[in-house]
Amino acid sequence: MARLHLQDAEQQHTSRRIHVDRQHRVMGALVGSAVGDALGAPFEFGPPGAFSARFPTAARGVATEMCGGGTLGWEPGEFTDDTQMALLVAQSLLERDGLDEADVFERFRRWAQAEPPDIGVQTSAVLGSGLPWDTAAAEHVRAGHRAAGNGSLMRTTPAAILFARAGQQASMDAARRISALTHGDPAAGEGCALFHEALRVLLEGGNADEAIAAALPLVAQEHRDKWAQVCDPAWRPQDATEANGAVWPTLGSALWALRGSTTFEEALRLVVDLGGDTDTVACVTGALAGARAGITGIPIRWTSVVHGRIPGFGERVWELRDLQLLTAQLDGERHLRLHEPAATRGLPATEVTDGVWAADLDGARRSDRDFAVVSLCRTGGRFGHDVQRFAYLTDDDSNTELVTVLGDVLGDIAALRADGRRVLVHCHAGASRTGLVLRAWLVREEGLSAREATQRVAAVWPHLSTWNTGFSRALEELAG
């Protein structure tokens, strides 16, 4: 059977309560995978410890850890073949209303024919064989070639998201089938199946190790012992018997990093410092750590610059907003389209306190290009400033990680100011969200109380709005 419709799988699954911040977790998974890919790319094939040697502490200012370069000369924040192939999987799943293996394979082949700058040896051989989708990978194995690389694991996050709501069996089955298109060794497919299950449980607020333990009995008998060994909580990357371009140590290292960290940033630092196949190991880790942390737990200095093109599919540049929309569509909101914000009054940039300015959306869009812009709303695209950060902040009571977002934003403002940049903060109307960050900045930097900060901002920026009680509580918490 060449087609697997999501609705068919959903009929086999009884719905259950989804964690309240599932949307944040789902976005964290897909954006996190792309962020990990771009973060690790410059260090690919490098020695262990290279990342921390270059960035011993967080680089929040103008120049961040999204440094670009590497053997293939990536742009800062540019994702590689890992995310390019993942986006092809995602588009096929949405356009074909489920898994159409022939369609996915044809998209892969078209991409490979466009000669992308980075493509795995095994993937290239299978896609360039000229054989049909249902025999190409199997023939590669029969010819005696190795086929348990991590190239199918790196691209499967979109499918894991789409099939997560369909339940364990449907999700793991889809993982194996997509993997088998280019990786004929079933061991790779079993790794993808375990990854799917770990991600499915993480999206519901669960624990990855518990998910893996429950799924191991469903792994094919001939591969179960090795996967059990690599996924055991006692396993460490130095225990690997293969280089981390293989599927086993890639997933094993991602799970190891989750256990050894409490934040997305910590997990990614651990795996990029392993060296070797850093983009793919970080891509897989980024998906799991992003699902655990949610989109708001991924540093905005990383999410704001992630981007890339898909060779063979036009000149479109995929950015953060595109990944967020794609995630929502994969998670069931097929009707959504890119948000184009309504025009605003165009409030001109006004200095509220030393080096920190305020505006509304159109005022910020038209502001001097030497501003470092912190956008607190959906902008419809980048403005053209060389530094623009996008924070995930909604003007309602759904910000379940508001203090985390504020900490990230304020940390970046401080670093950008230390670099000598004027920082312009804005949201759509320049009122509630902008006012929150301005007041929080004064609380943090000058030790003002929430009330004093509110009075200070209102005196300079009369557009301040304080209607949002959730924002007020967060400000009081920060002040306390």
C-alpha positions in Angstrom: 0.0 0.0 0.0 1.6 3.3 -1.1 -0.7 5.6 0.7 -1.3 6.1 4.4 -4.0 8.7 5.2 -3.9 10.3 8.6 -7.6 10.0 9.0 -7.3 6.2 8.7 -4.8 6.0 11.4 -6.7 8.4 13.7 -9.7 6.0 13.6 -7.6 3.5 15.5 -6.7 6.0 18.2 -8.8 7.1 21.1 -8.3 10.8 21.8 -7.0 11.9 25.1 -6.3 15.1 26.9 -3.4 17.1 25.4 -1.2 19.2 27.5 -2.2 22.9 27.6 1.0 24.1 26.0 1.1 21.5 23.2 1.2 24.2 20.5 4.4 25.6 22.1 5.9 22.1 22.2 5.0 21.2 18.6 6.6 24.5 17.4 9.5 23.8 19.6 10.1 20.4 17.9 10.2 21.6 14.3 11.9 24.9 14.9 14.3 23.2 17.4 15.3 20.7 14.8 16.1 23.4 12.2 17.9 25.4 14.9 20.0 22.5 15.9 20.9 21.7 12.3 22.0 25.3 11.7 23.9 25.6 15.0 25.8 22.4 14.4 26.6 22.8 10.7 29.7 25.0 11.1 31.3 22.4 13.4 30.6 19.3 11.2 33.5 16.9 11.1 35.3 19.0 13.7 36.9 17.8 16.9 35.1 17.4 20.2 34.9 20.5 22.3 35.2 23.0 19.3 31.9 24.7 20.1 32.6 25.5 23.7 36.2 26.5 22.8 34.8 29.1 20.5 31.8 30.0 22.7 32.7 29.3 26.3 29.6 31.4 27.4 26.3 32.4 25.8 26.9 34.8 22.9 23.8 37.0 23.1 25.0 40.2 21.4 25.3 41.1 17.7 27.5 38.1 17.0 26.0 34.9 18.3 26.7 31.1 18.2 24.9 31.1 14.8 28.2 31.8 13.3 28.0 30.1 9.9 31.1 28.9 8.0 32.4 25.4 8.2 33.7 23.3 5.4 30.8 24.3 3.1 30.6 27.9 4.0 27.1 28.1 5.5 25.5 31.4 6.2 24.9 32.3 9.9 21.7 30.4 10.8 21.4 28.5 7.5 20.1 25.0 7.7 21.5 22.0 5.8 20.2 19.0 3.9 18.8 17.7 7.2 16.1 20.4 7.3 15.8 20.6 3.5 14.7 17.0 3.4 12.4 17.4 6.4 10.6 20.3 4.7 10.1 18.1 1.6 8.5 15.4 3.8 6.3 18.0 5.5 5.1 19.4 2.2 4.3 16.0 0.8 2.4 15.0 3.9 0.2 18.1 3.8 -0.3 18.3 0.0 -1.1 14.5 -0.3 -3.2 14.4 2.9 -1.0 11.7 4.5 1.9 9.5 3.6 2.4 8.9 -0.2 5.8 7.3 -0.3 6.1 7.6 -4.1 5.5 11.3 -3.9 8.0 11.8 -1.0 10.6 9.8 -3.0 10.1 11.9 -6.2 10.6 15.1 -4.2 13.8 13.7 -2.8 15.0 12.7 -6.2 14.2 16.2 -7.6 16.1 17.7 -4.7 19.1 15.4 -5.2 19.2 16.2 -9.0 19.6 19.9 -8.1 23.0 19.1 -6.5 22.5 20.4 -3.0 25.7 21.4 -1.3 25.4 18.7 1.3 23.9 15.3 0.8 24.7 12.0 2.4 26.6 9.4 0.5 24.0 6.7 1.0 21.1 9.0 0.2 22.8 10.2 -2.9 23.4 6.7 -4.1 19.8 5.6 -3.6 18.2 8.7 -5.1 20.6 8.6 -8.1 20.2 4.9 -8.8 17.3 5.4 -11.3 15.3 2.7 -9.5 11.7 3.0 -8.4 10.8 4.3 -4.9 9.9 0.8 -3.6 13.1 -1.0 -4.7 15.9 1.6 -4.7 16.9 1.4 -1.1 16.5 -2.3 -0.8 18.8 -2.8 -3.9 21.4 -0.6 -2.3 21.5 -3.0 0.7 21.5 -6.1 -1.4 24.5 -4.7 -3.2 26.4 -4.9 0.1 26.5 -1.2 1.0 26.1 0.1 4.5 22.6 1.4 5.1 22.2 2.3 8.8 23.2 5.9 8.6 21.3 8.7 10.3 20.0 10.3 7.1 16.4 9.1 7.6 16.4 10.0 11.3 17.4 13.6 10.7 14.4 14.4 8.4 11.5 12.6 10.2 10.4 15.3 12.7 7.5 16.6 10.5 6.1 13.0 10.2 6.5 12.5 13.9 4.4 15.6 14.5 1.7 14.8 11.9 1.2 11.2 13.1 1.6 11.9 16.8 -2.1 12.4 17.3 -2.8 9.0 15.6 -1.1 7.1 18.4 1.9 4.8 18.9 1.3 2.1 16.3 0.5 4.5 13.4 3.3 6.8 14.2 6.0 4.1 14.4 4.7 2.5 11.2 4.9 5.8 9.3 8.5 6.3 10.6 9.6 2.9 9.3 8.0 3.4 5.9 9.6 6.9 5.3 13.0 5.7 6.5 12.9 2.7 4.1 12.7 5.1 1.1 16.4 5.7 1.3 17.7 3.5 4.1 17.2 -0.1 3.4 18.6 -1.4 6.7 15.6 -1.9 9.0 17.8 -0.8 11.9 17.5 2.8 10.6 13.7 2.4 10.4 13.5 1.1 14.0 15.5 4.1 15.2 13.1 6.5 13.4 10.2 4.6 15.0 11.7 5.0 18.5 12.3 8.7 17.8 8.7 9.1 16.7 7.5 7.6 19.9 9.8 9.7 22.1 8.6 12.8 20.3 4.9 11.8 20.5 5.2 11.5 24.3 7.2 14.6 24.8 4.6 16.6 22.9 2.1 15.5 25.6 4.4 16.6 28.4 5.8 13.1 29.0 9.3 11.7 29.5 11.4 10.5 26.5 13.1 7.6 28.4 9.8 6.2 29.6 8.4 6.4 26.0 11.4 4.6 24.7 11.2 1.8 27.3 7.5 1.3 26.5 8.2 1.2 22.7 11.2 -1.2 22.8 9.1 -4.3 22.8 7.7 -3.1 19.5 11.1 -3.0 17.8 11.9 -5.9 15.5 13.5 -8.7 17.6 16.8 -8.7 15.6 17.4 -5.0 16.4 15.9 -4.8 19.8 19.0 -5.6 21.9 21.2 -3.0 20.3 18.6 -0.3 20.5 17.9 -1.2 24.1 21.6 -0.8 24.8 22.0 2.6 23.0 18.8 4.0 24.6 19.6 2.8 28.1 20.0 5.8 30.5 23.5 4.5 31.5 24.7 4.8 27.8 27.1 7.6 27.0 28.5 8.7 23.6 31.9 7.3 24.4 30.3 3.9 24.6 29.3 4.0 20.9 30.8 1.4 18.6 30.2 3.5 15.4 30.9 7.1 14.5 27.9 9.4 15.1 27.0 9.4 11.4 25.3 6.1 12.2 21.7 6.0 13.4 22.4 4.3 16.8 24.8 6.9 18.3 22.8 9.8 16.8 19.6 8.9 18.7 21.6 7.6 21.7 23.5 10.9 22.0 20.2 13.0 21.7 18.7 11.0 24.5 21.9 11.4 26.6 21.8 15.1 26.1 18.2 15.4 27.2 19.1 13.5 30.5 22.1 15.7 31.1 20.4 19.1 30.6 17.5 21.1 31.8 17.3 23.6 28.9 17.4 23.6 25.2 20.6 25.5 25.2 22.4 23.1 27.5 21.3 20.1 25.4 22.5 21.6 22.2 25.9 22.6 23.6 26.4 19.0 24.8 25.9 17.4 21.4 27.6 20.0 19.2 30.6 19.6 21.5 30.7 15.9 20.6 32.1 16.8 17.2 31.7 14.6 14.1 28.3 14.7 12.5 27.3 17.8 14.5 24.5 19.1 12.3 22.5 15.9 12.3 23.1 15.0 15.9 22.1 18.5 16.9 19.1 18.4 14.5 17.7 15.3 16.2 18.5 16.6 19.7 16.9 19.9 18.8 13.6 18.3 17.9 13.5 16.4 21.2 14.8 19.2 23.4 12.5 21.7 21.6 9.5 19.5 22.3 10.5 19.4 25.9 11.1 23.1 26.2 8.6 24.5 23.8 9.2 27.3 21.3 9.6 29.8 24.1 12.5 27.7 25.6 14.6 28.1 22.5 16.8 31.2 22.6 15.5 33.9 20.3 19.0 34.8 19.1 18.9 31.3 17.4 15.3 31.1 16.2 15.4 34.6 14.7 18.1 33.8 12.2 17.3 30.2 11.1 16.7 30.1 7.4 17.4 28.2 4.2 16.4 27.2 0.7 15.4 23.8 -0.8 17.5 23.1 -3.9 15.3 22.2 -6.9 12.3 23.9 -5.5 12.7 27.5 -6.4 14.4 30.4 -4.6 12.0 30.6 -1.7 13.8 31.3 1.6 12.3 29.5 4.6 12.4 31.5 7.8 11.1 31.3 11.3 7.5 32.4 10.4 7.3 29.7 7.7 8.4 27.0 10.1 5.9 28.1 12.7 3.1 28.0 10.1 4.1 24.6 8.8 4.1 23.2 12.3 0.6 24.4 13.0 -0.6 22.8 9.7 1.1 19.5 10.5 -0.6 19.6 13.9 -4.0 19.8 12.3 -4.6 23.5 11.5 -4.5 23.0 7.7 -6.5 26.2 7.0 -3.9 28.5 8.4 -2.0 30.8 6.0 0.9 33.3 6.6 -0.2 36.2 8.8 -0.1 39.6 7.3 -0.6 42.2 10.1 -2.8 45.1 9.7 -1.3 48.6 9.3 -0.6 50.5 12.5 -0.3 54.2 13.2 3.4 54.3 12.6 4.4 55.6 16.0 8.0 56.9 15.6 10.8 55.4 17.6 11.0 57.1 21.0 13.8 56.7 23.5 12.3 55.5 26.8 15.5 55.0 28.7 19.2 55.1 27.9 19.6 53.3 24.6 16.2 51.5 24.7 13.5 52.8 22.4 9.9 52.0 21.6 7.7 52.0 18.5 4.7 50.2 17.1 4.9 47.8 14.1 5.1 50.2 11.2 7.2 52.7 13.2 9.7 49.9 13.8 9.6 48.8 10.2 10.5 52.3 9.0 13.1 53.0 11.7 16.8 53.7 11.2 18.6 50.6 10.1 21.2 50.8 12.8 18.7 49.9 15.5 18.8 46.3 16.8 15.1 45.5 16.7 13.3 43.2 19.2 9.9 42.2 17.7 7.2 41.0 20.1 4.5 40.3 17.5 4.1 38.7 14.1 5.6 41.1 11.6 4.8 39.5 8.2 8.5 39.3 7.5 11.9 40.8 8.3 12.4 44.6 8.2 15.9 44.7 6.7 17.7 45.6 9.9 20.9 43.6 10.3 19.8 42.6 13.8 16.2 41.6 14.5 15.1 39.2 17.2 11.6 37.7 17.3 10.1 36.7 20.6 7.1 34.4 20.9 4.8 36.5 23.0 1.0 36.7 22.7 -1.2 39.5 24.0 -3.4 37.3 26.1 -3.2 34.8 29.0 -1.8 31.9 27.0 1.9 32.7 27.7 2.6 29.7 29.9 6.4 30.4 30.0 6.2 34.2 30.2 9.0 34.6 32.8 11.3 32.5 30.5 10.5 34.7 27.5 11.2 37.8 29.5 14.5 36.5 30.7 15.6 35.7 27.2 14.5 39.1 25.8 16.1 41.1 28.6 19.3 39.1 28.4 19.6 39.9 24.7 18.8 43.6 25.2 21.6 43.8 27.8 24.1 42.1 25.4 23.1 44.3 22.5 23.4 47.4 24.6 26.8 46.2 25.7 27.8 46.0 22.1 26.9 49.6 21.7 23.6 49.1 19.8 20.5 51.1 20.2 17.7 48.6 20.9 14.2 49.2 19.5 11.3 47.3 21.2 8.0 47.0 19.5 4.8 45.0 19.2 1.8 45.6 16.9 0.3 48.7 18.6 3.3 49.4 20.8 1.1 49.2 23.8 0.8 46.1 26.0 3.7 43.8 25.0 6.1 46.7 24.3 5.2 48.2 27.7 5.8 44.9 29.5 9.3 44.6 28.2 10.2 48.3 28.8 8.9 48.1 32.3 10.7 44.8 32.9 13.9 46.3 31.6 13.7 49.1 34.2 12.9 46.6 37.0 16.0 44.5 36.0 18.5 47.3 35.2 17.5 50.0 37.7 15.9 48.0 40.5 12.6 49.8 40.3 9.4 48.4 41.6 6.7 47.3 39.2 4.7 50.5 40.0 7.7 52.8 39.6 8.6 51.2 36.3 5.1 51.6 35.0 5.0 55.3 36.0 8.4 55.9 34.4 7.5 54.3 31.1 4.0 56.0 31.0 5.7 59.4 31.4 7.7 58.9 28.2 5.6 56.5 26.2 1.9 57.4 26.6 0.9 54.5 24.4 1.6 52.0 27.3 -1.3 49.7 28.1 -1.5 47.8 31.4 -4.7 45.8 30.8 -3.1 42.4 30.7 -3.2 41.0 34.2 -0.9 38.1 33.3 1.8 40.6 32.3 1.3 42.5 35.5 1.8 39.3 37.6 5.0 38.5 35.7 6.3 42.0 36.3 5.6 41.7 40.0 7.4 38.3 40.0 10.4 39.8 38.3 10.4 42.8 40.7 10.1 40.4 43.7 
